Amino acid sequence: MAKPMKLRARNDGEITDVRILMRHDMETGQRKTQDGDLIPAHYIQNVTVRHGQRVVLFAQWGPAVSKNPFLGFKFRGAAAGDRLEVTWVDNKGDSRTDETIIA
């Protein structure tokens, strides 16, 4: 199972600022071991952020995203105390979902 994400969401009354640090190796499939064997590709493909039932961000990523990716964005329509849910799915079918309360 993947390690938990670090999530922060703050609302200033109108705009919610979200910061997410995802822990994932994000292997491209192009690196080699010391023996010369290719390391198989293993990277996050889809990221979904939900505020209640509303999807506020959906991203499709490829192997060019760095290890332990950081994602920051802002959106409107939330309030302090609301729940925010972040889910990612990688190319091997592994997934992780974490939640935070907007401060």
HELIX and SHEET records of a PDB file:
SHEET    1   A 3 LYS A   6  ASN A  11  0                                        
SHEET    2   A 3 ILE A  15  LEU A  21 -1                                        
SHEET    3   A 3 PHE A  70  ARG A  76 -1                                        
SHEET    1   B 4 ARG A  54  GLN A  60  0                                        
SHEET    2   B 4 ILE A  44  HIS A  51 -1                                        
SHEET    3   B 4 ARG A  83  ASP A  90 -1                                        
SHEET    4   B 4 SER A  95  ILE A 101 -1                                        
END                                                                             
